[in-house]
């Protein structure tokens, strides 16, 4: 198999665990909306973002949720990482499977998604910089 095979072989145990954990999702009182922190990308993921995500996620006419548009990402984040990871792996709407990133692992895809869903660095809470 090519690079995508590595992803799927590593993805299946994650999906099984995520499914089991999602059964617990109704436990407790979680009324707050999930948020993403825009963690800076390392050099490798920055290159991947530029090559595979940037074109659509910075072009409003593409229909893709725009990078750092927290309000647009909020309802997606409410679905949970396991659902979003499945959408990224299989493709969803106009997004191709794996977002055209055959070399991406599940962790890579989640890091890229949380980067795009979080606020831009200049919009982050100044208190976070002190931590």
N, C-alpha and C positions, 0 to 999 in steps of 0.2 A: 504494500500500500504506500501511497505518497504521504506527505505531511499530515493530511487530514485524519489518517488512520490513527496516528498517535493521539490526537485529540479525542476521538471517539472511544478508544480503549481506556483512556483516563477519565472520560466523561461519564461512562455508565455507572461506576460505583458512586460517583458524586450525585448523579441523578437519583439513584436508589436511596442514598442517605437523605438527600433533600426531600424526597417524597415522604420518607418516614418522619422526618422532622416537621414537614408541613402539616402532618396530622395533628401535631401539637399546637399549631398556629392559633387555635381558638382559645387556648389556655391563657388566663390572666386578662388584665384590662390594658389593651394596647390601643389607646384612642389617638395617640399622636401619629402624625404622618411620618413615614420614614424619610430621612434626608441622606444625601450623599455628600461626602466631603471631597473636594477636588484635590486629591493627593497629587503631588507633582509626579509626572511620569519619568521613569528612568530613561536613559538614552535609547535603549532598544525599543521600549514601548512608545516613546516619542516618535521614533522613525516609523513604527507600525501605524500609529495614529495618523501621521502625515500621509502615509501611502494608502491606507485602506479606509479610514474613517472621515478624514478631513473634508474630502470632496462633497459628500452628501450632508454631513452634520454641520456644515457651515454655509450651505446653500438653501435658503428658505424654500425655494421652489421644488426642492427634491422631495418634500414631504417627510423627511427624516427629522426627528427631534433635534433641535439645534444645540450644539455644545454650549454648556454653561447656562442654558435657559431652564433654571430650576423649576419654574412654574409648569413648564411643559413636561418635564421629567417626573414631577411628583406623582401623578396618577400611575405612571409606569412602575415607579419604585414601590408603590403600594402592592403590586402584584407579587413582589418578592424576587430574590435573586434566582431561585430555581426556575421560575416561569420565564424570567428575562433571559437566563442562560439557554433555556430550550429555544426561545425565539431566536437568539443569536446563532445557536448551533444549526438549527434547521432552516433559518430564514423566516422572515415574517413581513407581510405586506410587501413593500418594495425592496427590503433588505435581503441580499443574497445570503445563502448559508455561510456561516462563519464570518460574515461581513467581508468576504474575499480574503480572509487571513487564514490560509490553510495551516500555517505554522503556529497559530495561536493555541495555547492551552486554555482550559476553562478559567484558570486564574488570570491569564492575560485578558481574556474577554471581559471578565468581571472588573478588572482594574481599569480597562479602557472605558467601560460603561460608567463606572462610578466617577471617573475623571470627567466624562462628558456631562453627567447628570449633576455634578456639584457646581458650586459657584466659581466664577473666575477668580484667580489668585488675588486680584485687587479688590474683590468683593467679599473675601473671607473675613470672618470676625477677627478683629485685631487681637482679641484675647487669645485666640488660637496660636498666634505667633509667639506669645509669651510662654506657652507650655513646652 
